[in-house]
Amino acid sequence: MPSRRAMGVDVARAVALIGMIAVHVFPAENEDGDGLSWSFGIFGGRAAALFAVLAGVSIAFVEKRSRGQLYGRTLRADRAALAVRGLLILLVGLLLGHLDTPILTIIPYFGVLFLLAIPFYGRSSRVLLIAAALFAVLGPAFRHLLNGRVPEQADPDADYTLVTAAGQPDLFALDMLLTGHYPAVLWMAYLCVGMVIGRQVLTSRRLALFLLGWGSALAVAAWGASRILLGPAGGFGRLLEATPALDAEEIREVLVFGPELVLMPNTTWWWLTAVSPYSDTPLNLLHNLGAAVAFLGLALLVTRRGGKVFTPFAAMGAMTLTLYSAHCIVLMLEVLPEEDRPMVTLWIQVIAFMLFALMWRSSMGRGPLEAIISEASDWTRRRVRGTPSEIRPPPGSGDDRLRTGGGGTPHREPVRPRRTRPRGNRR
């Protein structure tokens, strides 16, 4: 059975996967067509953001494994392993792009996220939090400026494949980083915060309550700020004046359902005050971040006792890459009644994935794709790191001991020489 720490994180990851499946199989509109469906209203954008935060938590677990040696060859080895992990996830995502599915695959963007995390690996928590704030504010600003000024993908509703990515490398890189459906530069805010959270003692009840409380406060504050700016502050009127191509009803649809295409309109900076699914505005990023942090705190809190009721979710959450890929294959085969009975489609997949995860985990351990990526990254780490005898502290440290301070930044404390008495004098 996984530890309490791992169980809480894996349960949160399983719920994120279930949320993404629900978004894929349920319509975005409710039955009356005047609002969001329950699945889109709860999970639209938030489930994917939770995935990104938990990816940062997973990176922090690797940091903990190398605690006390985050320098020199060990640091280079960990970063090389992280690069291999990111490249393999990117490869899986591009291979999934070859499947004829009605969804836009998030996996290649996650591969790019892992690659962007390399220079932040081993940095202090303060640096990560500052970086998260900059990504959340400056990223949407750059995205807004680039809107309409760069060439668009031939089919914005199609996934990138190995062929299309190789044929348009510049456009592919730009979409992955800034202008695509899950822009990695903006979503680095989620990853950096997740890395800070993963460094904490996740078995602490105080930490779980802290995450739940402050995450909820951030989500509510961002949502409330958007409502004030678009309401009493006159933002909606500014949108209507600056966007003559859309009437009031069409603008409301964008604010409720998110952009019809990939990007929000760029007729005025007031569009960046919206909090709507997949809008990737600063307030939307902060709202999704708060919701993800709050749910992670809730998952850590309710799984503290590690009851058996959470075991199926933990098993499912431990192999989300494999199960997400299986979900894409199910959608391609069209073997389930998606439009007619979406609830049946959702539960068939969830139950089947849980049963598979339980059986595979009990007999084989890691999920198939997770095992391949883990073995490749571990092999890279061993090759770069070398044998233990080759690992040396930085020059000039002598016999200094290394301790890891907050955020994984090593600092040194000299070893005091042991005082000994002459053997002939025992008084």
C-alpha positions as CSV (number, residue, x, y, z in Angstrom):
1,M,0.0,0.0,0.0
2,P,1.3,3.5,-0.8
3,S,2.4,5.8,1.9
4,R,-0.1,8.5,3.1
5,R,1.9,11.1,1.2
6,A,1.8,9.2,-2.1
7,M,-1.8,8.2,-1.6
8,G,-3.0,11.8,-1.2
9,V,-1.1,12.9,-4.3
10,D,-2.2,9.9,-6.4
11,V,-5.9,10.3,-5.4
12,A,-5.7,13.9,-6.5
13,R,-4.2,12.8,-9.8
14,A,-6.9,10.2,-10.3
15,V,-9.6,12.8,-9.7
16,A,-7.9,15.1,-12.2
17,L,-7.9,12.3,-14.8
18,I,-11.6,11.6,-14.1
19,G,-12.4,15.2,-14.5
20,M,-10.6,15.4,-17.9
21,I,-12.5,12.3,-19.1
22,A,-15.8,13.9,-18.0
23,V,-14.9,17.1,-19.9
24,H,-14.3,15.0,-23.0
25,V,-17.5,12.9,-22.9
26,F,-20.0,15.5,-21.7
27,P,-21.1,18.5,-23.7
28,A,-19.9,21.9,-22.6
29,E,-23.5,23.3,-22.5
30,N,-26.3,22.2,-20.2
31,E,-29.5,20.8,-21.5
32,D,-31.1,24.2,-21.8
33,G,-28.1,25.5,-23.7
34,D,-27.9,28.7,-21.6
35,G,-25.0,27.7,-19.3
36,L,-22.2,25.3,-18.6
37,S,-22.8,21.6,-18.0
38,W,-21.9,20.3,-14.6
39,S,-18.8,18.6,-15.9
40,F,-17.5,21.6,-17.8
41,G,-18.5,23.9,-15.0
42,I,-16.5,21.9,-12.4
43,F,-13.6,20.5,-14.3
44,G,-13.2,22.7,-17.4
45,G,-9.6,23.9,-17.2
46,R,-9.3,23.1,-13.5
47,A,-8.7,19.3,-13.9
48,A,-5.8,20.1,-16.3
49,A,-4.4,22.7,-14.0
50,L,-4.5,20.2,-11.1
51,F,-2.5,17.8,-13.4
52,A,0.2,20.5,-13.9
53,V,0.4,21.3,-10.1
54,L,0.9,17.6,-9.4
55,A,3.6,17.3,-12.1
56,G,5.5,19.9,-10.1
57,V,4.9,17.9,-6.9
58,S,6.4,14.8,-8.6
59,I,9.5,16.8,-9.6
60,A,9.9,17.8,-6.0
61,F,9.9,14.2,-5.0
62,V,12.9,13.6,-7.1
63,E,14.6,16.5,-5.4
64,K,13.9,15.0,-2.1
65,R,15.5,11.7,-3.2
66,S,18.7,13.6,-4.0
67,R,18.5,15.8,-0.9
68,G,21.9,16.8,0.4
69,Q,23.6,16.4,-3.0
70,L,21.9,18.9,-5.3
71,Y,25.1,20.2,-6.7
72,G,27.7,19.2,-9.3
73,R,27.3,15.9,-11.0
74,T,24.3,14.9,-9.1
75,L,22.4,18.1,-10.1
76,R,23.4,17.6,-13.7
77,A,22.3,14.0,-13.6
78,D,18.9,14.9,-12.2
79,R,18.4,17.6,-14.8
80,A,19.4,15.2,-17.5
81,A,16.9,12.6,-16.3
82,L,14.3,15.3,-16.2
83,A,15.1,16.2,-19.8
84,V,14.7,12.6,-20.9
85,R,11.4,12.3,-19.1
86,G,10.2,15.5,-20.8
87,L,11.3,14.3,-24.3
88,L,9.6,10.9,-23.8
89,I,6.4,12.5,-22.6
90,L,6.5,14.8,-25.6
91,L,7.0,11.8,-27.9
92,V,4.0,10.0,-26.4
93,G,1.9,13.1,-26.9
94,L,2.9,13.4,-30.6
95,L,2.2,9.7,-31.1
96,L,-1.3,10.2,-29.6
97,G,-1.7,13.1,-32.1
98,H,-1.9,10.5,-34.9
99,L,-5.1,9.1,-33.4
100,D,-8.3,10.4,-34.9
101,T,-10.0,11.6,-31.7
102,P,-12.4,14.5,-31.0
103,I,-10.1,15.9,-28.2
104,L,-7.0,18.0,-28.1
105,T,-4.3,16.1,-26.3
106,I,-2.5,17.8,-23.4
107,I,0.4,15.3,-23.2
108,P,2.9,17.1,-25.6
109,Y,2.4,20.3,-23.6
110,F,3.3,18.4,-20.5
111,G,6.5,17.2,-22.1
112,V,7.5,20.8,-22.9
113,L,6.6,21.7,-19.3
114,F,9.1,19.2,-18.0
115,L,11.8,20.6,-20.3
116,L,11.1,24.1,-19.1
117,A,11.4,23.0,-15.5
118,I,15.1,22.0,-16.0
119,P,16.6,25.4,-15.1
120,F,14.3,25.7,-12.1
121,Y,15.2,22.2,-10.7
122,G,17.1,22.7,-7.4
123,R,16.3,26.4,-7.1
124,S,15.0,27.9,-3.8
125,S,11.3,28.0,-3.1
126,R,11.5,31.8,-3.2
127,V,12.8,31.8,-6.7
128,L,10.1,29.3,-7.7
129,L,7.3,31.5,-6.2
130,I,8.6,34.6,-7.9
131,A,8.9,32.7,-11.2
132,A,5.3,31.5,-10.8
133,A,4.0,35.0,-10.3
134,L,5.9,36.3,-13.4
135,F,4.7,33.4,-15.5
136,A,1.1,34.0,-14.4
137,V,1.2,37.8,-15.2
138,L,3.7,38.2,-18.1
139,G,2.8,35.0,-19.9
140,P,-0.8,36.1,-20.7
141,A,0.5,39.5,-21.7
142,F,2.9,38.1,-24.3
143,R,0.1,35.7,-25.5
144,H,-2.2,38.7,-25.9
145,L,0.4,40.6,-27.9
146,L,1.1,37.7,-30.2
147,N,-2.5,37.1,-31.0
148,G,-3.0,37.8,-34.7
149,R,0.6,38.6,-35.2
150,V,2.0,35.1,-35.8
151,P,1.0,32.4,-38.4
152,E,-1.7,30.0,-37.2
153,Q,-1.7,26.2,-37.4
154,A,-3.4,24.9,-40.5
155,D,-6.0,23.2,-38.4
156,P,-6.2,24.7,-34.9
157,D,-8.6,21.9,-33.8
158,A,-6.1,19.2,-34.7
159,D,-3.3,17.8,-32.5
160,Y,0.3,18.0,-33.5
161,T,1.9,14.8,-34.8
162,L,5.5,13.7,-35.4
163,V,5.0,14.7,-39.0
164,T,3.4,18.1,-38.5
165,A,5.8,19.0,-35.7
166,A,8.8,18.2,-37.9
167,G,7.3,20.0,-40.8
168,Q,6.6,23.2,-38.9
169,P,9.1,23.3,-36.0
170,D,8.9,27.1,-35.4
171,L,5.2,27.1,-35.3
172,F,5.1,24.0,-33.2
173,A,7.5,25.5,-30.7
174,L,5.5,28.7,-30.5
175,D,2.2,26.9,-30.0
176,M,3.7,24.7,-27.3
177,L,5.1,27.6,-25.5
178,L,2.6,30.5,-25.9
179,T,-0.1,30.3,-28.4
180,G,-1.4,26.7,-28.2
181,H,-4.3,25.2,-26.2
182,Y,-2.2,24.6,-23.1
183,P,0.7,27.1,-23.3
184,A,3.6,25.8,-21.4
185,V,5.1,29.2,-20.5
186,L,1.9,30.2,-18.8
187,W,1.3,26.8,-17.2
188,M,4.8,27.0,-15.6
189,A,3.0,28.9,-12.9
190,Y,1.2,25.7,-11.9
191,L,4.4,23.6,-12.1
192,C,6.5,26.0,-10.0
193,V,3.9,26.2,-7.2
194,G,3.6,22.4,-7.3
195,M,7.4,22.0,-6.8
196,V,7.2,24.2,-3.7
197,I,4.3,22.2,-2.3
198,G,6.1,18.9,-3.0
199,R,9.1,20.0,-0.9
200,Q,6.9,20.3,2.2
201,V,6.0,17.5,4.7
202,L,2.9,16.3,2.9
203,T,1.8,14.1,5.9
204,S,1.3,17.2,8.0
205,R,-2.3,18.0,8.8
206,R,-1.4,21.6,9.2
207,L,-0.1,21.7,5.7
208,A,-3.2,20.1,4.3
209,L,-5.4,22.7,6.0
210,F,-3.1,25.5,4.8
211,L,-3.4,24.4,1.2
212,L,-7.1,23.9,1.5
213,G,-7.7,27.3,3.1
214,W,-5.3,29.5,1.1
215,G,-6.1,27.7,-2.2
216,S,-9.8,28.3,-1.7
217,A,-9.2,31.9,-0.8
218,L,-7.1,32.5,-3.9
219,A,-9.7,30.8,-6.2
220,V,-12.5,32.9,-4.7
221,A,-10.5,36.1,-4.8
222,A,-9.5,35.7,-8.4
223,W,-13.1,34.9,-9.4
224,G,-14.5,37.9,-7.4
225,A,-11.9,40.3,-8.8
226,S,-13.0,39.3,-12.3
227,R,-16.7,39.8,-11.5
228,I,-15.9,43.3,-10.1
229,L,-13.7,44.3,-13.0
230,L,-16.2,43.2,-15.6
231,G,-19.2,44.5,-13.7
232,P,-19.1,47.6,-11.4
233,A,-15.7,48.6,-12.8
234,G,-17.2,48.8,-16.3
235,G,-15.1,46.1,-18.0
236,F,-18.0,44.6,-19.9
237,G,-18.8,47.9,-21.5
238,R,-15.2,48.3,-22.5
239,L,-15.3,44.9,-24.2
240,L,-18.4,45.8,-26.1
241,E,-17.0,49.1,-27.3
242,A,-13.6,47.6,-28.4
243,T,-15.1,44.5,-30.0
244,P,-17.7,45.6,-32.6
245,A,-17.5,42.2,-34.3
246,L,-19.3,40.7,-31.3
247,D,-22.6,41.7,-29.7
248,A,-23.3,41.6,-26.0
249,E,-24.7,38.1,-26.1
250,E,-21.6,36.7,-28.0
251,I,-19.3,38.4,-25.5
252,R,-21.2,36.8,-22.6
253,E,-20.7,33.4,-24.3
254,V,-17.0,34.0,-24.5
255,L,-16.9,35.0,-20.8
256,V,-18.9,31.9,-19.8
257,F,-17.7,29.2,-22.2
258,G,-14.2,30.5,-23.0
259,P,-12.7,31.4,-26.4
260,E,-14.3,29.7,-29.4
261,L,-10.9,29.4,-31.0
262,V,-7.6,28.9,-29.2
263,L,-7.0,32.5,-28.1
264,M,-9.2,35.1,-26.4
265,P,-10.0,38.2,-28.5
266,N,-7.3,40.8,-28.4
267,T,-9.2,44.0,-29.1
268,T,-8.6,45.3,-25.6
269,W,-6.6,44.4,-22.6
270,W,-9.9,44.1,-20.6
271,W,-10.2,40.6,-22.0
272,L,-7.4,39.6,-19.6
273,T,-9.8,40.2,-16.7
274,A,-12.0,37.2,-17.6
275,V,-12.2,34.0,-15.7
276,S,-13.5,31.5,-18.1
277,P,-12.5,27.9,-19.0
278,Y,-9.3,27.7,-21.0
279,S,-9.0,31.5,-21.3
280,D,-5.5,31.5,-19.7
281,T,-5.8,35.1,-18.5
282,P,-3.9,36.1,-15.3
283,L,-7.0,35.8,-13.2
284,N,-8.0,32.6,-14.8
285,L,-4.6,31.1,-14.0
286,L,-4.8,32.3,-10.4
287,H,-8.3,30.9,-10.0
288,N,-7.4,27.5,-11.4
289,L,-4.2,27.5,-9.3
290,G,-6.1,28.2,-6.2
291,A,-8.7,25.5,-7.0
292,A,-5.9,22.9,-7.7
293,V,-4.0,23.8,-4.5
294,A,-7.3,23.6,-2.5
295,F,-8.2,20.2,-3.8
296,L,-4.7,18.8,-3.2
297,G,-5.0,20.0,0.4
298,L,-8.4,18.3,0.6
299,A,-7.0,15.0,-0.8
300,L,-4.1,15.1,1.6
301,L,-6.5,15.7,4.5
302,V,-9.1,13.0,3.7
303,T,-6.4,10.3,2.9
304,R,-4.4,10.9,6.1
305,R,-5.6,7.6,7.6
306,G,-4.9,5.7,4.3
307,G,-8.2,3.8,4.2
308,K,-8.7,1.1,1.7
309,V,-11.5,3.0,0.1
310,F,-8.9,5.2,-1.6
311,T,-6.8,2.4,-2.9
312,P,-8.5,2.1,-6.3
313,F,-8.1,5.9,-6.8
314,A,-4.4,5.7,-5.7
315,A,-3.7,2.9,-8.2
316,M,-5.4,4.8,-11.0
317,G,-3.5,8.0,-10.1
318,A,-0.2,6.2,-10.2
319,M,-0.5,5.5,-13.9
320,T,-2.3,8.5,-15.4
321,L,-0.1,8.7,-18.5
322,T,-1.0,5.1,-19.5
323,L,-4.7,5.6,-18.7
324,Y,-5.0,8.9,-20.5
325,S,-3.5,7.2,-23.5
326,A,-6.0,4.4,-23.2
327,H,-8.8,7.0,-23.0
328,C,-7.6,8.5,-26.3
329,I,-7.6,5.0,-27.9
330,V,-11.2,4.4,-26.6
331,L,-12.3,7.7,-28.1
332,M,-10.7,6.8,-31.4
333,L,-12.4,3.4,-31.6
334,E,-15.8,4.9,-30.7
335,V,-16.8,1.8,-28.9
336,L,-18.8,3.7,-26.2
337,P,-21.9,5.8,-26.6
338,E,-20.4,9.2,-26.0
339,E,-23.2,11.6,-27.0
340,D,-26.3,9.4,-26.2
341,R,-25.3,8.3,-22.7
342,P,-22.2,10.2,-21.5
343,M,-22.6,9.2,-17.9
344,V,-22.5,5.5,-18.9
345,T,-19.4,6.2,-21.0
346,L,-17.7,8.0,-18.1
347,W,-18.4,5.2,-15.6
348,I,-17.4,2.4,-17.9
349,Q,-14.0,4.0,-18.4
350,V,-13.5,4.9,-14.8
351,I,-14.3,1.5,-13.5
352,A,-12.3,-0.3,-16.2
353,F,-9.3,1.9,-15.6
354,M,-9.5,1.3,-11.8
355,L,-9.7,-2.4,-12.2
356,F,-6.8,-2.5,-14.7
357,A,-4.7,-0.2,-12.4
358,L,-5.3,-2.4,-9.4
359,M,-4.5,-5.6,-11.2
360,W,-1.4,-4.2,-13.0
361,R,-0.1,-2.5,-9.9
362,S,-0.4,-5.7,-7.8
363,S,1.4,-7.8,-10.4
364,M,3.7,-5.5,-12.3
365,G,4.1,-2.3,-10.3
366,R,4.4,0.9,-12.3
367,G,2.1,1.5,-15.3
368,P,3.5,0.4,-18.7
369,L,4.3,3.9,-20.0
370,E,5.4,5.1,-16.5
371,A,7.8,2.2,-16.2
372,I,9.4,2.8,-19.6
373,I,9.9,6.5,-18.9
374,S,11.1,5.9,-15.3
375,E,13.7,3.3,-16.5
376,A,15.0,5.6,-19.2
377,S,15.3,8.6,-16.9
378,D,16.9,6.5,-14.1
379,W,19.4,5.0,-16.7
380,T,20.3,8.6,-17.8
381,R,20.7,9.7,-14.2
382,R,23.1,6.8,-13.5
383,R,25.1,7.4,-16.6
384,V,25.6,11.1,-15.9
385,R,26.1,10.7,-12.2
386,G,28.7,7.9,-12.4
387,T,29.8,5.8,-9.5
388,P,29.5,7.0,-5.9
389,S,33.3,7.3,-5.7
390,E,33.2,9.9,-8.5
391,I,30.8,12.2,-6.7
392,R,32.7,14.9,-4.9
393,P,31.6,18.0,-3.0
394,P,32.4,21.3,-4.7
395,P,36.1,22.4,-4.6
396,G,37.2,24.1,-1.5
397,S,34.6,22.5,0.8
398,G,37.1,20.1,2.3
399,D,35.3,17.7,4.6
400,D,32.3,20.0,4.8
401,R,28.9,18.3,5.3
402,L,26.1,19.4,3.0
403,R,22.7,20.0,4.3
404,T,19.8,21.0,2.2
405,G,18.0,24.2,3.2
406,G,14.5,25.2,2.3
407,G,13.8,24.7,-1.4
408,G,16.6,22.2,-1.9
409,T,19.5,24.8,-1.9
410,P,22.5,23.3,-0.3
411,H,24.5,25.1,2.4
412,R,27.5,23.9,4.3
413,E,28.2,23.4,7.9
414,P,31.9,22.5,8.8
415,V,32.6,19.3,10.7
416,R,34.1,20.0,14.1
417,P,37.2,17.9,14.8
418,R,36.8,15.2,17.4
419,R,38.8,15.9,20.5
420,T,40.8,12.9,21.7
421,R,42.8,12.3,24.8
422,P,46.3,10.7,24.7
423,R,46.1,7.0,25.2
424,G,48.5,7.1,28.2
425,N,46.4,9.6,30.1
426,R,43.0,8.3,31.2
427,R,42.4,10.7,34.1
